[in-house]
Amino acid sequence: MSTGLTVYGMKASGNCYKLQLLLEHLQRPYRWVEVDSVNGQTRTPDFLAKNPNGKVPLLELDDGRLLPESNAILCYLADGTRYLPADAWQRAQVLQWLFFEQYSHEPYIAVARFVARWLPADHPRQAELPRLRERGHQALAVMEQALSRREFLAETGYSIADIALYAYTHESHVGGIALDDYPGIRAWLARVEAQPGFVPQTY
């Protein structure tokens, strides 16, 4: 019997891991199709017919509808659940963190991870790491300030805001961005990992 949901993703990607984590929290069955974006599998004609932007993750519904962009997928899957508040103001607070993740966090912490992990030591992009790390620490400082006041990023408690930001924060050290100076973030990581249905990233 069909699960109704197919996720095209790459297990090593934090943006894809977000969806896996939420689906496990929700206990929703899904089919995972591994797509190696690093080695060009998102640029094939078949994949580009599904997502012309050539990126994962991509959600496909049983009726053939397709939804790209990790945080849009999080919002779709979390709608009507405890992970995305129904109240307009509370929902906007969660969305604020999703936008922060994509504009102020992921472009630095995730990119530093990519450069440090996947590119050779003599690659020209290695020169970007000092700036990426500087901006990554700026993003972590914002999170640390919020987490010094509450257990989770949004006032309503654990939500897709935490899922989105956990995905790359828990591996920030891979890009050379240590969490030693962020006790609030370290405690928050442990709280996320204690949530029912939590699954670690595996690849």
Steps between C-alpha positions, in 0.01 A plus 500: 500500500629845416621721783378809317832679550827465316805699604782545252799584711862449588557363850817707545307824441372686803218646293385147421555375855249761621222317319605160623503627859155659477347195330639276773357730769163485324528122450391545140602231253699617200722370224855635482673521162871572546629757247871577495497873432878531552563274200242650265190286549282810547605623152367206301209560259272278709568690821486843337157409366391472863693799635642740241711657776697176519513470878395271779296454707189454292166371629269309267142426600305195392305708248820619333521847651857611566634737766866609517679711764559344840330759717192517277476123533537526879209747512284277282566187702468673838174680423236401754755345738671618818812581298341805329263716709158593362502844664619760248746674734647178636528359148682816387756450777574152366521631144739772617747229601452313172593814307792561737621145432497546123646852488728537804594148606500243219701712249792504745484197730382256234733638235799484736410136565483432127832667422683335788354155446466455126751727331872418479744695713637685196158602366465880451182505710703407809588871509135574586515315832615787728211721387250215512607416854478863610144532369411158639600612848285811457199279430576276796521804726143594403381148581692497829330821608154356431579168666624674814137605557309184405542131430414516130522769234130588488303587812249222428763229547659246270409570138623486143714803589710272721500221241619735225781648707607174662572348160822691439579632849568153636774459239641853508831361630551321167544842342734613776234688697525372856219526754723531807388857570128427463371315808140589416529345155669188634220451755241562226659236277457250782134599545435453129664158511275404793179564304276197430573355158839669465731325257867590451628594159660200330692487175 
